[in-house]
Amino acid sequence: MITAYGTIESASEAMAKGGFDFITKPFRIEQILFTIEKAIKWLNLQKENRLLKEQLSKKENNL
């Protein structure tokens, strides 16, 4: 979320509703790129975690 009027309350609410990060204006493009990079890494970790859980479950069912 990007906002010109950031408060702790609004940041907390945005994160509770699924926001990935909270950036206040004015911002630098480096901030946006860094946040995008973090989000991509987080999504990749989520996918890897899901895949590993599925593989573990299959192994346990074959024992």
C-alpha positions in Angstrom: 0.0 0.0 0.0 1.2 3.5 -0.8 -0.2 6.5 1.0 0.6 10.1 1.6 -0.9 10.0 5.1 0.7 7.0 6.9 -0.1 6.3 10.5 0.6 3.3 12.6 -3.1 2.5 12.7 -3.5 2.7 8.9 -0.4 0.6 8.4 -1.6 -2.0 10.9 -5.0 -2.2 9.3 -3.6 -2.5 5.8 -1.3 -5.3 6.8 -4.2 -7.1 8.7 -6.2 -7.0 5.5 -3.4 -8.6 3.5 -1.1 -5.8 2.5 2.4 -6.9 1.8 4.1 -3.6 2.7 3.3 0.0 3.6 5.1 2.8 1.8 4.5 6.5 2.5 4.9 9.3 0.0 7.2 10.6 -1.2 8.9 7.4 -2.0 11.9 6.4 -4.0 11.7 4.0 -6.9 14.3 1.9 -5.1 11.7 1.3 -2.3 9.1 0.1 -4.7 11.6 -2.2 -6.5 12.8 -3.6 -3.2 9.3 -4.3 -2.0 8.4 -6.0 -5.3 11.6 -8.1 -4.9 10.6 -9.1 -1.4 7.1 -10.0 -2.5 8.3 -12.2 -5.3 10.7 -14.0 -2.9 7.9 -14.5 -0.4 5.6 -15.9 -3.1 8.3 -18.3 -4.3 8.8 -19.5 -0.7 5.1 -20.1 -0.3 5.0 -22.2 -3.5 8.1 -24.1 -2.4 6.6 -24.7 1.1 3.3 -26.0 -0.5 5.2 -28.3 -2.8 7.4 -29.7 0.0 4.3 -30.4 2.1 2.7 -32.2 -0.7 5.8 -34.3 -1.3 6.1 -35.1 2.4 2.4 -36.1 2.6 2.8 -38.5 -0.4 5.9 -40.1 1.2 4.0 -40.6 4.5 1.1 -42.1 2.7 3.4 -44.6 0.9 4.9 -45.9 4.2 
